[in-house]
C-alpha cells in the first residue's frame, strides 16, 4: 500500500477540544490520487509507485511525451503533480488504482513536505536570527553581521559562513503532525499545527517513518 499522497494546503483554523482548549490546525486537501506507473526492482532497479494528483481544473499545454506517459501506463489525463512513493516488491499496487485520504486515520502521525513562502533578500537578523548589536545611544552596530573571518590566517571567508541572502522558497519537511480529523467525502485532512507554504500550495503527505 502507498504510504502517502499529494495534496494542497487549504488554510489554518482552530479545533475546540472537549475541555474547552483550542488547538491550532491546518486543513489539507489530501488527494484523490491515482497510480500512474509501477516501478519494479527487476525492471527499474527499485520498487515504487508513481502517483498523480487529480484536480478538477485540467492541465493545459501538455507536451506529447508527458501526455503519452499518462496514456501508456494508466490511460488518464495528465496532471500537474507527479511524485513517487516507495513500496515493497510484494505490494499489489497497480496503475489505475486510487489512493485516497482513507489511508490515514485519526490520531496517526504524518510528515508534510512543501515549499516554504519566499521572503526575498533578508539580512542576518531575520535569516539566521542573529542578536545584533547594542541599541543604545551612540552605537553604530545594530543589525550588521560583524566579523566574518580572520585577516592573517586563513585570509579568506570560510565556506558556509552565515550571511545575508535569499530567504524561504525552499523544501521544508515538518514531521510528526497529529491527524485530528479525516473527511473521506471531501478528501480533507486536518492536522495539528502548521505546514509549510502558502494556501493552495502543493504538499506531500506521508505516514511518518521515524
N, C-alpha and C positions, 0 to 999 in steps of 0.2 A: 504494500500500500504506500502511496505517495505521502510523505510526512509533512508536506507543506503546500502552499498555493500562492497565487498572486492576487493582490488586492489593491485598494485605494483608500487613502485617508479621507474620511468624511468630515471629521471635526471633533473637538473636545466637548465634554459635557460633565455632569455630576451625577453620581449614583447615591441615593439615600439608603442607608442601611436600616435594619430593624431597630437599632438602638438610637437612631436619630443622627448618627455621624454621617459625614459626607466623604465620599471617595472620588477623587478626580479620575476621569476615564476618557478614553478615546474610542470613537465609533469608527469601525473599519468595514468597508465593503469587501468581503473575502470571497472571491470567486464570482460566478461559476467559472471553472477552468475545464479544459478538455485536453486529453493526452494527444499530442501530435505525432511523436515518434518515440519508439522504444529502443534505447541503446543497450546492447548486449556485450558481454565480455568477449565472446567469440568473434564478433564482427567489428566492434569498436574499441575493444580493449578495456572497457569499463561498463558498469551497469547503471543506467539512469533512465528517468522518464522526462521527456521534453514536453512541457505543458504550455498552453496558450491561455491568455486571459480573455474571456468573452465579454464584449461590450455591446451596448445597444447601437452605438454610432459606428457605422462601418469605416474601414480604413480606406483612404484614397491614395492614389498614385503609388501603387504597389508594383515593384519590378517583376518581370516574368520569372526569374529564378525563385524569388520569395513565394510568389503565388503557386508556382509548380511544386515547391516543397510541401506546402499545406495540402495541395490537392493529391499529391502522390501518396503521402503517408496516412492522412486522416480524412481527406476529401471534405475539408471545411474551408470557409473563407479565411483570409489572412487576418492576423491580429496584431495589435501594437506591441504587446509584451509577450516574449517567448523566453522561458527560463527552464533550466534543468534541475532536477532533484534526484539525488542518489537513491537507489532502491536495490534490493537484493536480487541475485540471479534467479532465485526461485519465485520471485514475485510474478503474479499473473496479470499485471497491468498491461493493457494493450492499447494501441492507437484507437481513438474514438471514445475511450472511457471518460466519464465525467469525474471531476474532482471538486467536491462541494465543501461548504463550511462545516458540514456534519463530521468531518474527520477530527474536529476539535470538540471538546466537552467543557462544561463549566468547571472552574477551579483548576484547570490544567494550565501549565506554564508554556509560553511560546516566546520565540525570538522574532523580532521585527527588524527588517533591514530596509533602509530607504536612503534617499539623497537629502541631506540637510539643506536648510534655506541658505541661499547665497547672501553674504553680508558685504561683499566688495572688499576694498582695501581697508585694512584695520591696523591700528598700532599695537604695540606690545602689551599695553594695559588691557585692552579688550580682547586681543587674540590669545595671549598667553597668561593673562591675569597677573601681570607684574604689579607690584605695590606702588611703584612710582616714588618720587622724591618728596621732600617736605613741602607742605602747602603754606608754610608760614611766610611772613613778610620778608622780602629780600631774597627769597630762594629763587634760583633760576633753573631748577631741576625738578620738573613736575611729572611729566609723562614720558620722558626720554628713556631709552633703553640702558644708558650707561656704558661702561666699558665692554667691548666685545672681544678683546684679545690682548696679547702681550706685544710690546714693541720690540724687545730684544730677541726673544725666542718663544714661539716659532715664527714670529714676524708675519703672521697671516691670520686670517679668520678661519677657525676650525669649521669643518662641515657639520651641518645640523644645528648651527647656532640659532637660537630663537630670536626672531626679528619680525618687523612689521611685514605684512603681506596679505595675500588673499585669504579671506576667512569664509568658511562654510562651503556649500556646494560640493560636499564630499560624501562618500558612502559611510553610513553610520549604522551600527548594529546595537539595538537595545535588547538585553537578554532578560529572561525570567519575568515576563509580564504575565500577570494572572488574568485568566479569562473570567470575566464577570457574567457574561450573558452570550448566548448563541441563538440567533434567529434564522433557522433554515429557510423560511419562506421568503424573507427579504435579503438573504445572503449577507447578513450583518453579523459582525463580531464586536463585542465590547470588551476592551482590555483595560486593566488598571494602569494609570499613569499616562505619560506622553510618549509619542512615537516621532521619529524624525520626519522632516519635510513639511511642505505646505498642504493645505486642504486640496484634495484632488490628486495629490502626488501618488505615484505607484509605489507599492511596497511588496516585499517578500515576507510572508508569514509562514513560519515553520515551527514544528514541535521542538522545544528546547532539547539539546543533546548533551548539556553539561550540568 
